[in-house]
Amino acid sequence: ELEPWPDLGAAERQITIHTDTIVNPRFGGVGFHVFHHQFPTSQTVLETVVAKRWREINPSFARLNDRYDWDKAQWDETASHLLRMKRDTGAEVYMTTWGPKDAEEGEERVAYAKQVVDNLEYLIRTKGATNVKYYCMTNELSLGSWGKLGSDLKKFRDYHRCLYDEIQARGLDVKLLATDAAPVQRWNTIEWATKNMDEITGVYGGHDYFNNAPPEDDRFYPWFLERLKWGVGLARAKGKDFILGEFGCKQDGRV
């Protein structure tokens, strides 16, 4: 079980970054969670602000949310941003659904999986957004309420089985992510996934925040590095990669 972050007080500290030290030679790069596809954006603002800054920062990766019940106009808008990312920086994308449907086991859940994969296929094949490489069925194991599937991982696995079967039937090059859990103390669900659903999982990952430590506290980093090594070790033991899907200062709105 992962140890909680200790109370270290509020003393000032100095951080030294050793840029010549390679911790992980397979590091895929830093990315961003993207929301701008959800909001009306004029072409002028897109060109002079959003796309300009995206190119300047040049991220190699993005996490982008969707809703399964969007209309065609919203999927087209999303596709246009995905294609822009692909063209401007080549960023790979990990899609995750906000508010997935709580579908009954059996035909209803299979039908839901078909609807989700219809959306993915539209983005990838119809619109050409081949940079969509990963998909997670829900943010942080939420279904109706935050993290609810963390206490029903068999249901989570069944959703993934339905999605996996539909993705395989279509021949789509999309890997399913498990479990997307947060915070790091809930990463035991990732370990469960490596033991119980690896055959339908393409990549592992989770989230964490500085919920119990200020970002300038340099003692946080070796502590968190050990947690990442543990998570990456679980994935690598299965021949898979690990994605840190969300990482930030606070999870309670003070971002």
C-alpha positions as CSV (number, residue, x, y, z in Angstrom):
1,E,0.0,0.0,0.0
2,L,1.3,3.4,-0.9
3,E,2.3,5.6,2.0
4,P,0.5,9.0,2.4
5,W,2.4,12.2,1.9
6,P,3.9,13.3,5.3
7,D,3.3,16.6,6.9
8,L,6.5,18.5,6.3
9,G,5.7,22.0,7.5
10,A,6.1,25.2,5.7
11,A,9.8,25.9,5.6
12,E,11.3,27.5,2.5
13,R,13.3,25.3,0.3
14,Q,15.3,25.5,-2.9
15,I,14.8,23.2,-5.9
16,T,17.7,22.1,-8.1
17,I,16.9,20.6,-11.5
18,H,19.6,18.4,-13.0
19,T,18.9,18.6,-16.8
20,D,21.8,16.2,-17.6
21,T,20.2,13.3,-15.6
22,I,18.0,11.0,-17.6
23,V,15.5,9.3,-15.3
24,N,13.5,7.5,-18.0
25,P,14.9,7.3,-21.6
26,R,11.4,6.3,-22.8
27,F,9.7,9.5,-21.5
28,G,7.1,10.5,-24.0
29,G,6.9,14.2,-23.2
30,V,4.8,16.7,-21.3
31,G,1.3,17.5,-22.5
32,F,-1.9,19.2,-21.4
33,H,-5.5,18.5,-20.7
34,V,-7.5,20.3,-23.4
35,F,-10.8,22.0,-22.9
36,H,-10.9,24.7,-25.7
37,H,-12.8,22.4,-28.1
38,Q,-15.8,22.7,-25.9
39,F,-16.2,26.5,-26.1
40,P,-17.0,28.8,-29.0
41,T,-13.7,30.3,-30.3
42,S,-13.4,32.8,-33.1
43,Q,-10.9,32.1,-35.9
44,T,-9.0,35.2,-34.8
45,V,-8.6,34.1,-31.2
46,L,-7.8,30.5,-32.3
47,E,-5.0,31.8,-34.6
48,T,-3.6,34.5,-32.4
49,V,-4.0,32.9,-29.0
50,V,-4.9,29.3,-28.7
51,A,-3.0,27.8,-31.7
52,K,-0.2,30.3,-31.3
53,R,0.5,29.3,-27.8
54,W,0.1,25.6,-28.6
55,R,2.8,25.8,-31.2
56,E,5.1,27.8,-28.9
57,I,4.8,25.3,-26.1
58,N,4.9,22.4,-28.6
59,P,3.4,19.6,-26.5
60,S,3.8,16.1,-27.7
61,F,0.7,14.9,-25.8
62,A,-2.8,15.9,-24.9
63,R,-5.7,14.6,-22.8
64,L,-9.0,15.6,-24.3
65,N,-12.5,15.0,-22.9
66,D,-15.7,14.2,-24.7
67,R,-19.3,13.3,-24.0
68,Y,-20.8,10.2,-25.7
69,D,-24.0,12.1,-26.5
70,W,-22.6,15.1,-28.3
71,D,-24.2,15.9,-31.6
72,K,-22.4,15.9,-35.0
73,A,-21.6,19.6,-34.8
74,Q,-19.7,19.1,-31.6
75,W,-17.8,16.1,-32.9
76,D,-16.9,18.0,-36.0
77,E,-15.6,20.9,-33.8
78,T,-13.6,18.4,-31.7
79,A,-12.2,16.8,-34.9
80,S,-11.0,20.2,-36.2
81,H,-9.0,20.8,-33.0
82,L,-7.6,17.3,-33.0
83,L,-6.4,17.8,-36.6
84,R,-4.9,21.1,-35.7
85,M,-2.9,19.4,-32.9
86,K,-1.8,16.7,-35.3
87,R,-0.7,19.2,-37.9
88,D,1.0,21.8,-35.6
89,T,2.8,19.6,-33.1
90,G,2.0,16.0,-33.9
91,A,0.6,15.6,-30.4
92,E,-0.8,12.2,-29.6
93,V,-4.2,12.3,-27.8
94,Y,-5.8,10.3,-25.0
95,M,-9.6,10.7,-25.0
96,T,-11.7,10.3,-21.9
97,T,-15.5,10.5,-21.5
98,W,-17.2,12.8,-19.1
99,G,-20.4,11.4,-17.7
100,P,-20.5,8.0,-19.3
101,K,-23.9,6.2,-19.4
102,D,-24.6,3.9,-16.5
103,A,-25.7,1.0,-18.8
104,E,-27.0,-2.3,-17.6
105,E,-24.8,-5.3,-18.2
106,G,-25.6,-7.2,-21.4
107,E,-27.2,-5.7,-24.5
108,E,-27.5,-2.2,-23.2
109,R,-23.8,-2.0,-22.3
110,V,-22.8,-3.5,-25.6
111,A,-25.0,-0.9,-27.4
112,Y,-23.3,1.9,-25.4
113,A,-19.9,0.6,-26.3
114,K,-20.9,0.6,-29.9
115,Q,-22.0,4.2,-29.7
116,V,-18.7,5.2,-28.1
117,V,-16.7,3.4,-30.8
118,D,-18.9,5.0,-33.4
119,N,-17.6,8.3,-32.1
120,L,-14.0,7.2,-32.1
121,E,-14.3,5.8,-35.6
122,Y,-15.8,9.0,-36.8
123,L,-12.9,11.1,-35.4
124,I,-10.2,8.7,-36.7
125,R,-11.4,7.3,-40.0
126,T,-14.0,9.9,-41.2
127,K,-12.2,13.0,-40.1
128,G,-8.6,11.8,-40.1
129,A,-7.7,12.4,-36.5
130,T,-5.3,9.4,-36.4
131,N,-3.5,11.0,-33.4
132,V,-6.2,9.7,-31.1
133,K,-4.3,6.7,-29.7
134,Y,-5.8,6.0,-26.3
135,Y,-9.2,5.9,-24.8
136,C,-10.5,5.7,-21.2
137,M,-14.2,5.2,-20.6
138,T,-14.5,7.6,-17.7
139,N,-12.5,10.2,-15.8
140,E,-11.1,8.8,-12.5
141,L,-13.4,5.8,-12.4
142,S,-16.5,8.0,-12.2
143,L,-20.0,6.8,-13.0
144,G,-22.8,8.9,-11.7
145,S,-20.5,10.1,-8.9
146,W,-16.8,10.6,-8.6
147,G,-14.7,7.5,-8.4
148,K,-17.7,5.2,-8.0
149,L,-16.3,2.4,-10.1
150,G,-13.3,2.1,-7.8
151,S,-15.5,0.0,-5.6
152,D,-16.9,-2.0,-8.5
153,L,-13.9,-2.9,-10.6
154,K,-15.6,-5.9,-12.2
155,K,-18.2,-3.5,-13.7
156,F,-15.3,-1.3,-14.9
157,R,-13.7,-4.4,-16.5
158,D,-17.0,-5.4,-18.2
159,Y,-17.3,-1.9,-19.8
160,H,-13.8,-2.3,-21.1
161,R,-14.5,-5.8,-22.4
162,C,-17.5,-4.4,-24.4
163,L,-15.4,-1.5,-25.7
164,Y,-12.4,-3.8,-26.5
165,D,-14.5,-6.2,-28.5
166,E,-16.0,-3.4,-30.6
167,I,-12.7,-1.7,-31.2
168,Q,-11.2,-5.1,-32.3
169,A,-14.1,-5.8,-34.6
170,R,-13.5,-2.4,-36.3
171,G,-9.8,-2.8,-36.5
172,L,-9.2,0.6,-34.8
173,D,-5.7,1.4,-33.6
174,V,-6.9,2.7,-30.1
175,K,-5.6,1.4,-26.8
176,L,-7.8,1.3,-23.7
177,L,-6.5,2.9,-20.6
178,A,-6.9,1.6,-17.0
179,T,-7.7,2.8,-14.5
180,D,-7.3,6.6,-14.6
181,A,-7.5,6.6,-10.8
182,A,-6.8,9.5,-8.5
183,P,-5.1,10.3,-6.2
184,V,-2.0,8.2,-5.9
185,Q,-3.4,6.4,-2.9
186,R,-6.1,4.9,-5.2
187,W,-3.5,3.5,-7.6
188,N,-4.2,0.1,-6.1
189,T,-6.9,-0.1,-8.8
190,I,-4.2,0.0,-11.4
191,E,-2.5,-3.0,-9.8
192,W,-5.9,-4.8,-9.8
193,A,-6.2,-4.0,-13.5
194,T,-2.8,-5.5,-14.3
195,K,-3.9,-8.7,-12.6
196,N,-7.5,-8.9,-13.9
197,M,-7.9,-7.2,-17.2
198,D,-4.4,-6.9,-18.8
199,E,-5.6,-8.8,-22.0
200,I,-8.0,-5.9,-22.8
201,T,-5.8,-3.1,-21.6
202,G,-3.4,-1.2,-23.9
203,V,-1.9,1.3,-21.5
204,Y,-2.0,2.0,-17.7
205,G,-2.3,5.3,-16.0
206,G,-3.5,7.5,-13.1
207,H,-3.5,11.0,-11.7
208,D,-2.2,12.9,-8.7
209,Y,-2.0,16.4,-7.4
210,F,0.0,18.5,-4.8
211,N,-3.0,18.1,-2.5
212,N,-0.9,17.7,0.6
213,A,2.3,19.5,-0.3
214,P,3.2,22.9,-1.9
215,P,4.8,22.6,-5.4
216,E,8.0,24.3,-4.0
217,D,8.5,21.6,-1.5
218,D,11.4,19.7,-3.0
219,R,10.8,16.7,-0.8
220,F,7.6,16.0,-2.7
221,Y,9.5,15.0,-5.9
222,P,11.5,12.0,-4.7
223,W,8.4,10.8,-2.8
224,F,6.3,11.0,-6.0
225,L,9.1,9.6,-8.2
226,E,8.9,6.4,-6.1
227,R,5.2,6.2,-6.7
228,L,5.6,6.7,-10.4
229,K,8.3,4.1,-10.5
230,W,5.9,1.7,-8.8
231,G,3.1,2.5,-11.3
232,V,5.4,2.3,-14.3
233,G,6.9,-0.9,-13.0
234,L,3.4,-2.5,-12.9
235,A,2.8,-1.4,-16.5
236,R,6.3,-2.4,-17.8
237,A,6.0,-5.9,-16.2
238,K,3.1,-6.4,-18.6
239,G,5.0,-4.8,-21.6
240,K,2.8,-1.7,-21.4
241,D,3.4,2.0,-20.9
242,F,2.2,4.3,-18.2
243,I,0.4,7.7,-18.6
244,L,0.3,10.3,-15.9
245,G,-3.0,11.7,-17.1
246,E,-3.5,14.7,-14.7
247,F,-1.0,16.4,-12.5
248,G,-1.3,19.8,-10.9
249,C,-1.3,22.0,-7.8
250,K,-4.7,21.4,-6.3
251,Q,-7.7,19.2,-7.0
252,D,-10.2,21.4,-5.1
253,G,-10.6,24.3,-7.5
254,R,-7.5,26.2,-6.4
255,V,-5.6,25.4,-9.6
